[in-house]
Amino acid sequence: MSQPSIHVSPTPAAVADDAAQRLTRAYEESIAAKNRFSLALSGGSTPRLLYQALASPQYINRFDWTKVHIFFSDERCVPPDHTDSNYHMARQAMLQHLPIPLDNIYRMHGETDPQTAARDYDQLLQQEFGDGGCDVVLLGMGDDGHTASLFPHTQALNELQHRCAANFVPKLNTWRLTMTAPFINRAWQVMILATGAAKADRLRQVLEENPDPQEVPITLIRPELGRLEWLLDVAAAGME
């Protein structure tokens, strides 16, 4: 496993642009190698600016979207048109503006039984990737150190066999669907976007200490062969 690289930009918008540039390079590398690019999207507020950037004139024509395959790192257990849905956010911010075939978008079915939805997505990931993983997985980090829907002291943290799991989160009293840490770690590149001063203390703990993964699940993210990149603004990096 290589050491993570840390990149600090002045503003959240600059973080989004940095991420868009890095995704463009990853896309070009993957197309040159295998004529296909797989990208797992994250939810939350931080990646929205990135998705809007990718759908802008600056970036949209730099991709052959017929060769891009979109997956999701996690999902809330709500219908796809619900405002809490990660798919809904990604669709509004980016997907509906792209010339991408609908068959290239693989959403998690949060509106169905969580165990069934997790099993179906697990099988899909196995069919698509075999023993491998995505080219790029986008992630964020919650103030509590969770990433995707891998929350502190939840069962999915212990999942070693499956690629996707249904995860009950007691503090939210809800189920979530999430890629598991072992599958995320098969990616060739993992990009974690974190912005805002509220992330600074947790980020320092993650990068400078060795916290228990049960307490701070994002420490489970350690790509086996790929790159791990942290993309931060100055507030998250504690440099304000």
C-alpha positions as CSV (number, residue, x, y, z in Angstrom):
1,M,0.0,0.0,0.0
2,S,1.3,3.4,-1.0
3,Q,1.2,6.4,1.4
4,P,-1.7,8.8,0.9
5,S,-1.1,12.0,-0.9
6,I,-2.6,15.2,0.4
7,H,-3.6,18.2,-1.8
8,V,-4.9,21.4,-0.4
9,S,-6.8,24.0,-2.4
10,P,-8.0,27.5,-1.2
11,T,-11.8,26.9,-1.5
12,P,-14.3,24.2,-1.9
13,A,-14.8,25.2,-5.6
14,A,-11.0,24.9,-6.1
15,V,-11.1,21.4,-4.5
16,A,-13.9,20.5,-7.0
17,D,-11.8,21.7,-9.9
18,D,-8.7,19.8,-8.7
19,A,-10.8,16.7,-8.4
20,A,-12.2,17.2,-11.9
21,Q,-8.7,17.5,-13.3
22,R,-7.6,14.4,-11.6
23,L,-10.6,12.5,-12.8
24,T,-9.9,13.6,-16.3
25,R,-6.4,12.2,-16.1
26,A,-7.6,8.9,-14.6
27,Y,-10.2,8.6,-17.3
28,E,-7.5,9.1,-20.0
29,E,-5.3,6.5,-18.4
30,S,-8.1,4.0,-18.2
31,I,-9.3,4.6,-21.7
32,A,-5.7,4.1,-23.0
33,A,-5.3,0.9,-21.1
34,K,-8.7,-0.8,-21.6
35,N,-11.1,1.6,-23.4
36,R,-13.4,1.8,-20.3
37,F,-13.6,3.9,-17.2
38,S,-15.5,3.0,-14.0
39,L,-16.3,5.7,-11.4
40,A,-18.1,5.2,-8.1
41,L,-19.9,8.4,-6.9
42,S,-20.4,9.5,-3.3
43,G,-23.2,11.4,-1.8
44,G,-23.3,14.3,0.6
45,S,-22.8,18.0,0.0
46,T,-19.0,18.1,-0.7
47,P,-19.0,16.3,-4.2
48,R,-21.9,18.3,-5.6
49,L,-19.6,21.1,-6.8
50,L,-17.4,18.4,-8.5
51,Y,-20.5,16.9,-10.3
52,Q,-21.5,20.3,-11.5
53,A,-18.0,20.9,-12.8
54,L,-17.9,17.7,-14.7
55,A,-21.2,18.7,-16.4
56,S,-19.9,22.1,-17.3
57,P,-18.5,23.0,-20.8
58,Q,-15.0,23.0,-19.4
59,Y,-15.1,19.2,-18.8
60,I,-18.1,17.6,-20.4
61,N,-16.5,17.2,-23.8
62,R,-13.2,15.8,-22.4
63,F,-15.0,12.5,-21.8
64,D,-16.5,9.9,-24.2
65,W,-19.4,9.2,-21.9
66,T,-20.4,6.1,-23.7
67,K,-17.2,4.5,-22.2
68,V,-17.9,5.8,-18.7
69,H,-19.7,3.5,-16.2
70,I,-21.1,5.1,-13.1
71,F,-21.6,3.3,-9.7
72,F,-22.4,4.5,-6.2
73,S,-20.3,4.0,-3.1
74,D,-23.5,4.1,-0.9
75,E,-27.1,5.0,-0.8
76,R,-29.9,6.0,1.6
77,C,-32.9,3.7,1.8
78,V,-35.3,6.0,0.0
79,P,-36.8,6.1,-3.5
80,P,-34.5,7.5,-6.3
81,D,-36.5,10.7,-6.6
82,H,-36.2,11.5,-2.9
83,T,-34.2,14.6,-1.9
84,D,-32.1,12.4,0.4
85,S,-31.1,10.0,-2.3
86,N,-27.5,10.1,-3.4
87,Y,-28.6,9.1,-6.9
88,H,-31.1,11.9,-7.0
89,M,-28.4,14.4,-6.0
90,A,-25.9,13.1,-8.6
91,R,-28.6,13.1,-11.3
92,Q,-29.7,16.6,-10.6
93,A,-26.1,18.0,-10.4
94,M,-24.5,15.9,-13.3
95,L,-26.0,12.8,-14.7
96,Q,-29.1,14.3,-16.4
97,H,-26.8,16.8,-18.2
98,L,-24.4,14.2,-19.6
99,P,-24.6,12.3,-22.9
100,I,-24.2,9.0,-21.0
101,P,-26.3,5.9,-21.8
102,L,-28.7,5.0,-19.1
103,D,-27.4,1.5,-19.2
104,N,-24.0,2.8,-18.0
105,I,-25.5,4.1,-14.7
106,Y,-25.8,1.5,-12.0
107,R,-27.7,2.8,-9.0
108,M,-28.3,1.1,-5.7
109,H,-32.0,0.4,-5.2
110,G,-32.6,2.1,-1.9
111,E,-36.4,1.9,-2.3
112,T,-36.4,-1.9,-1.9
113,D,-35.7,-4.2,1.1
114,P,-32.1,-3.3,2.2
115,Q,-30.8,-6.9,2.4
116,T,-32.2,-7.7,-1.1
117,A,-30.8,-4.4,-2.5
118,A,-27.4,-5.1,-1.0
119,R,-27.3,-8.6,-2.3
120,D,-28.3,-7.5,-5.8
121,Y,-25.6,-4.8,-5.9
122,D,-23.0,-7.2,-4.5
123,Q,-23.8,-9.5,-7.4
124,L,-23.7,-6.7,-9.9
125,L,-20.2,-5.6,-8.7
126,Q,-19.0,-9.2,-8.8
127,Q,-20.2,-9.5,-12.4
128,E,-18.7,-6.2,-13.4
129,F,-15.3,-6.4,-11.7
130,G,-14.7,-10.0,-10.7
131,D,-11.8,-9.9,-8.2
132,G,-10.9,-6.3,-9.2
133,G,-12.4,-2.9,-8.4
134,C,-13.4,0.4,-9.8
135,D,-11.0,2.7,-11.5
136,V,-11.9,5.6,-9.2
137,V,-14.0,5.7,-6.0
138,L,-15.0,9.1,-4.7
139,L,-15.6,9.4,-1.0
140,G,-16.2,12.0,1.6
141,M,-15.7,12.1,5.3
142,G,-18.3,12.8,8.0
143,D,-17.4,14.7,11.2
144,D,-17.6,11.4,13.0
145,G,-15.1,9.8,10.7
146,H,-17.5,7.8,8.6
147,T,-17.2,7.4,4.9
148,A,-19.6,6.0,2.3
149,S,-22.1,4.5,4.8
150,L,-19.5,2.9,7.0
151,F,-20.4,4.4,10.3
152,P,-18.7,3.9,13.7
153,H,-19.5,0.6,15.5
154,T,-21.8,-0.7,12.7
155,Q,-21.8,-4.2,11.3
156,A,-20.6,-3.4,7.8
157,L,-17.2,-2.5,9.2
158,N,-16.7,-6.2,9.8
159,E,-17.8,-7.4,6.4
160,L,-14.9,-9.0,4.6
161,Q,-16.5,-11.2,2.0
162,H,-19.1,-9.1,0.2
163,R,-18.7,-6.0,-2.0
164,C,-21.9,-4.3,-0.8
165,A,-23.7,-4.5,2.5
166,A,-26.9,-3.4,4.1
167,N,-25.9,-1.4,7.2
168,F,-28.1,-0.4,10.1
169,V,-27.0,2.9,11.7
170,P,-28.4,3.1,15.2
171,K,-27.7,6.8,15.7
172,L,-29.7,7.6,12.6
173,N,-32.2,4.8,13.2
174,T,-32.1,3.8,9.5
175,W,-30.6,1.4,7.1
176,R,-28.0,2.3,4.5
177,L,-26.5,0.5,1.5
178,T,-22.7,0.7,1.2
179,M,-19.7,-0.6,-0.6
180,T,-17.6,-2.4,1.9
181,A,-14.0,-1.3,2.8
182,P,-12.4,-4.4,1.1
183,F,-14.1,-3.7,-2.2
184,I,-13.3,0.1,-2.1
185,N,-9.7,-0.9,-1.4
186,R,-9.5,-2.7,-4.7
187,A,-9.9,0.6,-6.6
188,W,-7.0,1.9,-8.6
189,Q,-7.6,5.4,-7.2
190,V,-9.6,6.5,-4.2
191,M,-10.2,10.3,-3.8
192,I,-11.5,11.6,-0.5
193,L,-12.9,15.1,-0.7
194,A,-13.2,17.0,2.6
195,T,-14.0,20.7,3.0
196,G,-14.9,23.0,5.9
197,A,-13.5,23.7,9.4
198,A,-15.8,21.1,11.0
199,K,-13.6,18.4,9.4
200,A,-10.3,19.7,10.7
201,D,-10.0,18.0,14.0
202,R,-11.1,14.6,12.7
203,L,-8.8,14.9,9.7
204,R,-5.8,15.6,11.9
205,Q,-6.7,12.5,14.0
206,V,-7.0,10.4,10.9
207,L,-3.7,11.6,9.3
208,E,-1.5,12.0,12.4
209,E,-2.8,9.4,14.8
210,N,-3.7,5.7,14.5
211,P,-7.4,5.7,15.6
212,D,-9.4,2.5,16.0
213,P,-11.3,1.8,12.7
214,Q,-14.4,0.9,14.8
215,E,-14.3,4.5,16.1
216,V,-13.1,6.2,12.9
217,P,-14.1,4.0,9.9
218,I,-12.4,6.0,7.2
219,T,-9.1,4.6,8.5
220,L,-10.2,1.3,6.9
221,I,-9.7,2.9,3.4
222,R,-6.2,1.8,2.3
223,P,-6.1,0.8,-1.4
224,E,-4.2,-2.4,-1.9
225,L,-2.5,-1.4,-5.1
226,G,-4.0,1.9,-6.0
227,R,-3.6,5.5,-5.0
228,L,-5.2,7.2,-2.0
229,E,-5.6,11.0,-2.4
230,W,-7.0,13.5,0.1
231,L,-8.4,16.7,-1.6
232,L,-8.9,19.3,1.1
233,D,-9.6,23.0,1.3
234,V,-7.6,25.2,3.7
235,A,-10.3,25.1,6.4
236,A,-10.4,21.3,6.5
237,A,-6.6,21.2,6.5
238,G,-6.6,23.5,9.6
239,M,-4.7,26.2,7.7
240,E,-7.1,29.1,8.1
